[in-house]
Amino acid sequence: MNMSRRLGILVFCGVPAIIGGGIIYGIFGSYIPVFIYEVILALAAGGVASK
């Protein structure tokens, strides 16, 4: 997988990080669940980008 495709995957995962983080904060009203969501999303993006 070339570098441009890896960057594209990471940008594609950046949108759910921003939008999803706001939704998670709106539901729970705390930054702890947002942090957990972001870590899970970062691990998934890293797993996909590392292939």
C-alpha distance matrix in Angstrom:
0.0 3.8 6.8 8.4 6.5 7.0 10.4 11.1 10.8 13.1 15.4 15.7 16.8 19.1 21.4 22.3 22.9 25.4 27.1 27.0 28.3 31.2 31.9 31.9 34.2 36.4 36.9 37.5 38.8 37.3 34.3 33.9 32.3 30.1 28.9 28.2 26.3 24.2 23.4 22.4 20.2 18.5 18.0 16.5 14.1 13.2 12.8 10.5 8.3 8.5 7.2
3.8 0.0 3.8 5.7 5.6 6.6 9.0 10.2 11.1 12.9 14.7 15.7 17.2 18.8 21.2 22.7 23.1 25.2 27.1 27.5 28.6 31.3 32.4 32.7 34.6 36.9 37.7 38.3 39.3 37.8 34.6 34.5 33.2 30.7 29.5 29.3 27.4 24.8 24.4 23.9 21.4 19.4 19.5 18.3 15.4 14.5 15.0 12.8 9.8 10.5 10.3
6.8 3.8 0.0 3.8 5.4 5.1 6.2 8.6 9.9 10.7 12.3 14.1 15.5 16.5 19.2 21.0 20.9 22.8 25.1 25.7 26.4 29.1 30.5 30.8 32.4 34.8 35.8 36.3 37.0 35.4 32.1 32.3 31.2 28.5 27.2 27.4 25.6 22.7 22.4 22.5 19.8 17.5 18.2 17.5 14.2 13.2 14.7 12.9 9.3 10.5 11.6
8.4 5.7 3.8 0.0 3.8 5.4 5.1 6.1 8.7 9.9 10.5 12.1 14.3 15.1 17.2 19.5 19.9 21.4 23.3 24.3 25.4 27.7 29.1 29.8 31.5 33.5 34.7 35.6 36.2 35.0 31.9 32.4 31.1 28.2 27.3 27.7 25.5 22.7 23.0 23.0 19.9 18.1 19.3 18.1 14.5 14.6 16.1 13.7 10.6 12.8 13.5
6.5 5.6 5.4 3.8 0.0 3.8 5.4 4.9 6.3 8.7 9.8 10.3 12.4 14.2 16.1 17.8 18.6 20.5 22.1 22.7 24.1 26.6 27.6 28.2 30.2 32.2 33.0 34.0 35.0 33.9 30.9 31.2 29.5 26.9 26.2 26.1 23.7 21.3 21.5 20.9 17.8 16.5 17.3 15.6 12.3 12.7 13.6 10.7 8.2 10.8 10.9
7.0 6.6 5.1 5.4 3.8 0.0 3.8 5.4 5.2 6.3 8.7 9.8 10.8 12.4 15.1 16.4 16.5 18.8 20.8 21.1 22.1 24.8 26.0 26.1 28.1 30.4 31.2 31.8 32.7 31.3 28.2 28.2 26.8 24.2 23.1 23.1 21.0 18.4 18.3 17.9 15.1 13.3 14.0 12.8 9.4 9.3 10.7 8.4 5.2 7.9 9.1
10.4 9.0 6.2 5.1 5.4 3.8 0.0 3.8 5.4 5.1 6.1 8.5 9.8 10.4 13.0 15.1 15.0 16.7 18.9 19.7 20.5 23.0 24.5 25.0 26.5 28.8 30.0 30.7 31.2 29.9 26.8 27.3 26.1 23.1 22.2 22.7 20.6 17.6 18.1 18.3 15.2 13.3 15.0 14.1 10.4 10.8 13.1 11.1 8.1 11.0 12.8
11.1 10.2 8.6 6.1 4.9 5.4 3.8 0.0 3.8 5.4 5.1 6.0 8.6 9.7 11.4 13.5 14.4 15.9 17.5 18.5 19.9 22.1 23.3 24.1 26.0 27.8 29.0 30.1 30.8 29.9 27.1 27.7 26.1 23.1 22.8 23.2 20.5 18.0 19.0 18.6 15.1 14.2 15.9 14.3 10.7 12.2 13.9 11.2 9.2 12.6 13.6
10.8 11.1 9.9 8.7 6.3 5.2 5.4 3.8 0.0 3.8 5.5 5.0 6.2 8.6 10.6 11.7 12.6 14.9 16.3 16.5 18.1 20.6 21.5 21.9 24.1 26.1 26.8 27.8 28.9 27.9 25.1 25.4 23.5 20.8 20.5 20.3 17.7 15.5 16.2 15.3 12.0 11.3 12.6 10.6 7.2 9.2 10.6 7.7 6.5 10.3 11.2
13.1 12.9 10.7 9.9 8.7 6.3 5.1 5.4 3.8 0.0 3.8 5.4 5.1 6.2 9.2 10.5 10.3 12.5 14.7 15.0 15.8 18.5 19.9 20.1 21.8 24.1 25.1 25.8 26.5 25.2 22.3 22.6 21.2 18.3 17.6 18.0 15.6 12.9 13.6 13.6 10.3 8.8 11.0 10.0 6.3 8.0 10.6 8.9 7.2 10.7 12.7
15.4 14.7 12.3 10.5 9.8 8.7 6.1 5.1 5.5 3.8 0.0 3.8 5.3 4.9 6.9 9.5 9.8 10.9 12.9 14.2 15.2 17.2 18.8 19.7 21.2 23.1 24.6 25.6 26.0 25.2 22.4 23.4 21.9 18.6 18.6 19.4 16.7 14.0 15.6 15.8 12.2 11.4 14.2 13.0 9.5 11.7 14.2 12.3 10.8 14.4 16.1
15.7 15.7 14.1 12.1 10.3 9.8 8.5 6.0 5.0 5.4 3.8 0.0 3.8 5.5 6.0 7.7 9.4 10.9 11.9 12.8 14.7 16.7 17.5 18.6 20.6 22.2 23.2 24.6 25.5 25.0 22.6 23.4 21.3 18.4 18.8 19.1 15.9 14.0 15.8 15.1 11.3 11.7 14.0 11.9 9.0 12.1 13.8 11.3 11.0 14.8 15.8
16.8 17.2 15.5 14.3 12.4 10.8 9.8 8.6 6.2 5.1 5.3 3.8 0.0 3.8 5.5 5.7 6.5 9.1 10.4 10.4 11.9 14.5 15.3 15.8 17.9 19.8 20.7 21.7 22.7 21.9 19.4 19.9 17.8 15.0 15.2 15.3 12.2 10.3 12.0 11.4 7.6 8.2 10.7 8.9 6.4 9.8 11.7 10.1 10.3 13.8 15.3
19.1 18.8 16.5 15.1 14.2 12.4 10.4 9.7 8.6 6.2 4.9 5.5 3.8 0.0 3.8 5.6 5.0 6.4 8.7 9.6 10.4 12.6 14.2 15.0 16.4 18.4 19.9 20.8 21.2 20.3 17.7 18.8 17.2 13.9 14.2 15.2 12.4 9.8 12.2 12.6 9.0 9.0 12.4 11.6 9.0 11.8 14.4 13.3 12.8 16.1 18.2
21.4 21.2 19.2 17.2 16.1 15.1 13.0 11.4 10.6 9.2 6.9 6.0 5.5 3.8 0.0 3.8 5.3 5.3 6.1 7.9 9.6 11.0 12.2 13.8 15.4 16.7 18.2 19.8 20.3 20.1 18.0 19.5 17.5 14.2 15.5 16.5 13.2 11.5 14.5 14.4 10.8 11.9 15.1 13.8 11.7 14.9 17.1 15.6 15.6 19.1 20.7
22.3 22.7 21.0 19.5 17.8 16.4 15.1 13.5 11.7 10.5 9.5 7.7 5.7 5.6 3.8 0.0 3.8 5.5 5.1 5.0 7.5 9.5 9.8 10.9 13.2 14.6 15.5 17.0 18.1 17.9 16.1 17.1 14.7 11.8 13.4 13.7 10.1 9.3 12.4 11.7 8.4 10.6 13.4 11.9 10.9 14.3 16.0 14.9 15.7 19.0 20.4
22.9 23.1 20.9 19.9 18.6 16.5 15.0 14.4 12.6 10.3 9.8 9.4 6.5 5.0 5.3 3.8 0.0 3.8 5.8 5.3 5.6 8.4 9.9 10.1 11.7 13.9 15.1 15.8 16.4 15.7 13.3 14.4 12.5 9.2 10.2 11.2 8.1 6.3 9.7 10.0 7.1 8.6 11.9 11.5 10.4 13.3 15.5 15.2 15.6 18.6 20.6
25.4 25.2 22.8 21.4 20.5 18.8 16.7 15.9 14.9 12.5 10.9 10.9 9.1 6.4 5.3 5.5 3.8 0.0 3.8 5.6 5.3 6.4 8.9 10.1 10.7 12.5 14.5 15.6 15.5 15.2 13.1 15.1 13.7 10.1 11.7 13.5 10.7 9.1 12.7 13.5 10.8 12.0 15.5 15.2 13.9 16.7 19.2 18.6 18.7 21.8 23.9
27.1 27.1 25.1 23.3 22.1 20.8 18.9 17.5 16.3 14.7 12.9 11.9 10.4 8.7 6.1 5.1 5.8 3.8 0.0 3.8 5.5 5.3 6.4 8.7 10.0 10.7 12.6 14.5 14.8 15.4 14.1 16.1 14.0 10.9 13.4 14.7 11.4 11.0 14.7 14.7 12.2 14.3 17.4 16.5 15.6 18.8 20.7 19.9 20.5 23.8 25.4
27.0 27.5 25.7 24.3 22.7 21.1 19.7 18.5 16.5 15.0 14.2 12.8 10.4 9.6 7.9 5.0 5.3 5.6 3.8 0.0 3.8 5.3 5.0 6.0 8.4 9.6 10.5 12.1 13.2 13.5 12.4 13.7 11.0 8.4 11.1 11.6 8.2 8.7 12.3 11.8 9.8 12.6 15.2 14.3 14.3 17.5 19.0 18.6 19.8 22.7 24.3
28.3 28.6 26.4 25.4 24.1 22.1 20.5 19.9 18.1 15.8 15.2 14.7 11.9 10.4 9.6 7.5 5.6 5.3 5.5 3.8 0.0 3.8 5.4 5.1 6.1 8.5 9.9 10.6 10.9 10.6 8.9 10.7 8.7 5.5 8.3 9.8 7.2 7.2 10.9 11.6 10.2 12.2 15.2 15.2 15.2 17.8 19.8 20.0 20.8 23.4 25.5
31.2 31.3 29.1 27.7 26.6 24.8 23.0 22.1 20.6 18.5 17.2 16.7 14.5 12.6 11.0 9.5 8.4 6.4 5.3 5.3 3.8 0.0 3.8 5.5 5.1 6.1 8.6 10.1 9.7 10.5 9.8 12.4 10.8 8.0 11.2 13.0 10.7 10.9 14.6 15.3 13.9 15.9 18.9 18.8 18.6 21.3 23.4 23.3 24.0 26.9 28.9
31.9 32.4 30.5 29.1 27.6 26.0 24.5 23.3 21.5 19.9 18.8 17.5 15.3 14.2 12.2 9.8 9.9 8.9 6.4 5.0 5.4 3.8 0.0 3.8 5.4 5.0 6.2 8.7 9.6 11.1 11.3 13.2 10.6 8.8 12.5 13.3 10.6 12.0 15.5 15.3 14.1 16.9 19.4 18.8 19.1 22.2 23.6 23.5 24.8 27.6 29.2
31.9 32.7 30.8 29.8 28.2 26.1 25.0 24.1 21.9 20.1 19.7 18.6 15.8 15.0 13.8 10.9 10.1 10.1 8.7 6.0 5.1 5.5 3.8 0.0 3.8 5.4 5.2 6.1 7.8 8.4 8.6 9.8 6.9 5.9 9.6 10.0 7.9 10.0 13.1 13.0 12.7 15.5 17.6 17.5 18.4 21.0 22.4 22.8 24.3 26.7 28.4
34.2 34.6 32.4 31.5 30.2 28.1 26.5 26.0 24.1 21.8 21.2 20.6 17.9 16.4 15.4 13.2 11.7 10.7 10.0 8.4 6.1 5.1 5.4 3.8 0.0 3.8 5.5 5.3 4.9 5.8 6.4 8.8 7.3 6.1 9.7 11.2 10.1 11.4 14.5 15.3 15.1 17.3 19.7 20.1 20.7 23.1 24.9 25.4 26.5 28.9 31.0
36.4 36.9 34.8 33.5 32.2 30.4 28.8 27.8 26.1 24.1 23.1 22.2 19.8 18.4 16.7 14.6 13.9 12.5 10.7 9.6 8.5 6.1 5.0 5.4 3.8 0.0 3.8 5.8 5.4 8.2 9.9 12.2 10.5 9.7 13.4 14.6 13.1 14.7 17.9 18.2 17.8 20.3 22.7 22.7 23.2 26.0 27.6 27.8 29.0 31.6 33.4
36.9 37.7 35.8 34.7 33.0 31.2 30.0 29.0 26.8 25.1 24.6 23.2 20.7 19.9 18.2 15.5 15.1 14.5 12.6 10.5 9.9 8.6 6.2 5.2 5.5 3.8 0.0 3.8 5.9 8.6 10.7 11.9 9.5 10.0 13.6 13.9 12.5 15.0 17.8 17.5 17.6 20.5 22.4 22.2 23.4 26.1 27.2 27.6 29.3 31.6 33.3
37.5 38.3 36.3 35.6 34.0 31.8 30.7 30.1 27.8 25.8 25.6 24.6 21.7 20.8 19.8 17.0 15.8 15.6 14.5 12.1 10.6 10.1 8.7 6.1 5.3 5.8 3.8 0.0 3.8 5.5 8.2 8.9 7.2 8.6 11.8 12.1 11.8 14.3 16.6 16.8 17.6 20.1 21.8 22.2 23.6 25.8 27.1 28.0 29.5 31.6 33.5
38.8 39.3 37.0 36.2 35.0 32.7 31.2 30.8 28.9 26.5 26.0 25.5 22.7 21.2 20.3 18.1 16.4 15.5 14.8 13.2 10.9 9.7 9.6 7.8 4.9 5.4 5.9 3.8 0.0 3.8 7.0 9.1 8.7 9.2 12.2 13.5 13.5 15.2 17.7 18.7 19.2 21.2 23.3 24.1 25.0 27.1 28.8 29.7 30.9 33.0 35.2
37.3 37.8 35.4 35.0 33.9 31.3 29.9 29.9 27.9 25.2 25.2 25.0 21.9 20.3 20.1 17.9 15.7 15.2 15.4 13.5 10.6 10.5 11.1 8.4 5.8 8.2 8.6 5.5 3.8 0.0 3.8 5.6 6.5 7.2 9.3 11.0 11.8 13.2 15.2 16.7 17.6 19.2 21.2 22.4 23.4 25.1 26.9 28.2 29.2 31.0 33.4
34.3 34.6 32.1 31.9 30.9 28.2 26.8 27.1 25.1 22.3 22.4 22.6 19.4 17.7 18.0 16.1 13.3 13.1 14.1 12.4 8.9 9.8 11.3 8.6 6.4 9.9 10.7 8.2 7.0 3.8 0.0 3.8 5.6 4.9 6.1 8.7 9.8 10.3 12.2 14.3 15.1 16.1 18.3 19.9 20.6 22.0 24.1 25.5 26.2 27.9 30.6
33.9 34.5 32.3 32.4 31.2 28.2 27.3 27.7 25.4 22.6 23.4 23.4 19.9 18.8 19.5 17.1 14.4 15.1 16.1 13.7 10.7 12.4 13.2 9.8 8.8 12.2 11.9 8.9 9.1 5.6 3.8 0.0 3.8 5.4 5.1 6.4 8.7 9.9 10.7 12.6 14.3 15.4 16.8 18.6 20.0 21.1 22.8 24.6 25.6 26.9 29.5
32.3 33.2 31.2 31.1 29.5 26.8 26.1 26.1 23.5 21.2 21.9 21.3 17.8 17.2 17.5 14.7 12.5 13.7 14.0 11.0 8.7 10.8 10.6 6.9 7.3 10.5 9.5 7.2 8.7 6.5 5.6 3.8 0.0 3.8 5.4 5.0 6.1 8.5 9.9 10.6 12.2 14.1 15.4 16.6 18.2 19.8 21.1 22.7 24.1 25.6 27.8
30.1 30.7 28.5 28.2 26.9 24.2 23.1 23.1 20.8 18.3 18.6 18.4 15.0 13.9 14.2 11.8 9.2 10.1 10.9 8.4 5.5 8.0 8.8 5.9 6.1 9.7 10.0 8.6 9.2 7.2 4.9 5.4 3.8 0.0 3.8 5.4 5.0 6.1 8.6 9.9 10.4 12.1 14.2 15.3 16.2 18.0 19.9 21.0 22.0 23.9 26.3
28.9 29.5 27.2 27.3 26.2 23.1 22.2 22.8 20.5 17.6 18.6 18.8 15.2 14.2 15.5 13.4 10.2 11.7 13.4 11.1 8.3 11.2 12.5 9.6 9.7 13.4 13.6 11.8 12.2 9.3 6.1 5.1 5.4 3.8 0.0 3.8 5.4 5.1 6.2 8.7 9.8 10.4 12.3 14.3 15.2 16.2 18.3 20.0 20.7 22.1 24.8
28.2 29.3 27.4 27.7 26.1 23.1 22.7 23.2 20.3 18.0 19.4 19.1 15.3 15.2 16.5 13.7 11.2 13.5 14.7 11.6 9.8 13.0 13.3 10.0 11.2 14.6 13.9 12.1 13.5 11.0 8.7 6.4 5.0 5.4 3.8 0.0 3.8 5.5 5.2 6.3 8.6 9.9 10.7 12.5 14.3 15.3 16.6 18.6 19.9 21.1 23.4
26.3 27.4 25.6 25.5 23.7 21.0 20.6 20.5 17.7 15.6 16.7 15.9 12.2 12.4 13.2 10.1 8.1 10.7 11.4 8.2 7.2 10.7 10.6 7.9 10.1 13.1 12.5 11.8 13.5 11.8 9.8 8.7 6.1 5.0 5.4 3.8 0.0 3.8 5.5 5.2 6.1 8.6 10.0 10.7 12.2 14.1 15.4 16.6 18.1 19.9 21.9
24.2 24.8 22.7 22.7 21.3 18.4 17.6 18.0 15.5 12.9 14.0 14.0 10.3 9.8 11.5 9.3 6.3 9.1 11.0 8.7 7.2 10.9 12.0 10.0 11.4 14.7 15.0 14.3 15.2 13.2 10.3 9.9 8.5 6.1 5.1 5.5 3.8 0.0 3.8 5.5 5.0 6.0 8.6 9.8 10.3 11.9 14.0 15.2 16.0 17.8 20.3
23.4 24.4 22.4 23.0 21.5 18.3 18.1 19.0 16.2 13.6 15.6 15.8 12.0 12.2 14.5 12.4 9.7 12.7 14.7 12.3 10.9 14.6 15.5 13.1 14.5 17.9 17.8 16.6 17.7 15.2 12.2 10.7 9.9 8.6 6.2 5.2 5.5 3.8 0.0 3.8 5.4 5.0 6.2 8.6 9.8 10.4 12.2 14.3 15.1 16.2 18.8
22.4 23.9 22.5 23.0 20.9 17.9 18.3 18.6 15.3 13.6 15.8 15.1 11.4 12.6 14.4 11.7 10.0 13.5 14.7 11.8 11.6 15.3 15.3 13.0 15.3 18.2 17.5 16.8 18.7 16.7 14.3 12.6 10.6 9.9 8.7 6.3 5.2 5.5 3.8 0.0 3.8 5.5 5.2 6.3 8.7 9.9 10.6 12.5 14.2 15.4 17.3
20.2 21.4 19.8 19.9 17.8 15.1 15.2 15.1 12.0 10.3 12.2 11.3 7.6 9.0 10.8 8.4 7.1 10.8 12.2 9.8 10.2 13.9 14.1 12.7 15.1 17.8 17.6 17.6 19.2 17.6 15.1 14.3 12.2 10.4 9.8 8.6 6.1 5.0 5.4 3.8 0.0 3.8 5.4 5.1 6.1 8.5 9.8 10.6 12.1 14.1 16.0
18.5 19.4 17.5 18.1 16.5 13.3 13.3 14.2 11.3 8.8 11.4 11.7 8.2 9.0 11.9 10.6 8.6 12.0 14.3 12.6 12.2 15.9 16.9 15.5 17.3 20.3 20.5 20.1 21.2 19.2 16.1 15.4 14.1 12.1 10.4 9.9 8.6 6.0 5.0 5.5 3.8 0.0 3.8 5.4 5.1 6.0 8.4 9.9 10.3 11.9 14.5
18.0 19.5 18.2 19.3 17.3 14.0 15.0 15.9 12.6 11.0 14.2 14.0 10.7 12.4 15.1 13.4 11.9 15.5 17.4 15.2 15.2 18.9 19.4 17.6 19.7 22.7 22.4 21.8 23.3 21.2 18.3 16.8 15.4 14.2 12.3 10.7 10.0 8.6 6.2 5.2 5.4 3.8 0.0 3.8 5.5 5.1 6.1 8.6 9.8 10.4 12.8
16.5 18.3 17.5 18.1 15.6 12.8 14.1 14.3 10.6 10.0 13.0 11.9 8.9 11.6 13.8 11.9 11.5 15.2 16.5 14.3 15.2 18.8 18.8 17.5 20.1 22.7 22.2 22.2 24.1 22.4 19.9 18.6 16.6 15.3 14.3 12.5 10.7 9.8 8.6 6.3 5.1 5.4 3.8 0.0 3.8 5.4 5.1 6.3 8.6 9.9 11.4
14.1 15.4 14.2 14.5 12.3 9.4 10.4 10.7 7.2 6.3 9.5 9.0 6.4 9.0 11.7 10.9 10.4 13.9 15.6 14.3 15.2 18.6 19.1 18.4 20.7 23.2 23.4 23.6 25.0 23.4 20.6 20.0 18.2 16.2 15.2 14.3 12.2 10.3 9.8 8.7 6.1 5.1 5.5 3.8 0.0 3.8 5.4 5.2 6.0 8.4 10.4
13.2 14.5 13.2 14.6 12.7 9.3 10.8 12.2 9.2 8.0 11.7 12.1 9.8 11.8 14.9 14.3 13.3 16.7 18.8 17.5 17.8 21.3 22.2 21.0 23.1 26.0 26.1 25.8 27.1 25.1 22.0 21.1 19.8 18.0 16.2 15.3 14.1 11.9 10.4 9.9 8.5 6.0 5.1 5.4 3.8 0.0 3.8 5.5 5.1 5.9 8.8
12.8 15.0 14.7 16.1 13.6 10.7 13.1 13.9 10.6 10.6 14.2 13.8 11.7 14.4 17.1 16.0 15.5 19.2 20.7 19.0 19.8 23.4 23.6 22.4 24.9 27.6 27.2 27.1 28.8 26.9 24.1 22.8 21.1 19.9 18.3 16.6 15.4 14.0 12.2 10.6 9.8 8.4 6.1 5.1 5.4 3.8 0.0 3.8 5.6 5.3 6.8
10.5 12.8 12.9 13.7 10.7 8.4 11.1 11.2 7.7 8.9 12.3 11.3 10.1 13.3 15.6 14.9 15.2 18.6 19.9 18.6 20.0 23.3 23.5 22.8 25.4 27.8 27.6 28.0 29.7 28.2 25.5 24.6 22.7 21.0 20.0 18.6 16.6 15.2 14.3 12.5 10.6 9.9 8.6 6.3 5.2 5.5 3.8 0.0 3.8 5.5 5.7
8.3 9.8 9.3 10.6 8.2 5.2 8.1 9.2 6.5 7.2 10.8 11.0 10.3 12.8 15.6 15.7 15.6 18.7 20.5 19.8 20.8 24.0 24.8 24.3 26.5 29.0 29.3 29.5 30.9 29.2 26.2 25.6 24.1 22.0 20.7 19.9 18.1 16.0 15.1 14.2 12.1 10.3 9.8 8.6 6.0 5.1 5.6 3.8 0.0 3.8 5.6
8.5 10.5 10.5 12.8 10.8 7.9 11.0 12.6 10.3 10.7 14.4 14.8 13.8 16.1 19.1 19.0 18.6 21.8 23.8 22.7 23.4 26.9 27.6 26.7 28.9 31.6 31.6 31.6 33.0 31.0 27.9 26.9 25.6 23.9 22.1 21.1 19.9 17.8 16.2 15.4 14.1 11.9 10.4 9.9 8.4 5.9 5.3 5.5 3.8 0.0 3.8
7.2 10.3 11.6 13.5 10.9 9.1 12.8 13.6 11.2 12.7 16.1 15.8 15.3 18.2 20.7 20.4 20.6 23.9 25.4 24.3 25.5 28.9 29.2 28.4 31.0 33.4 33.3 33.5 35.2 33.4 30.6 29.5 27.8 26.3 24.8 23.4 21.9 20.3 18.8 17.3 16.0 14.5 12.8 11.4 10.4 8.8 6.8 5.7 5.6 3.8 0.0
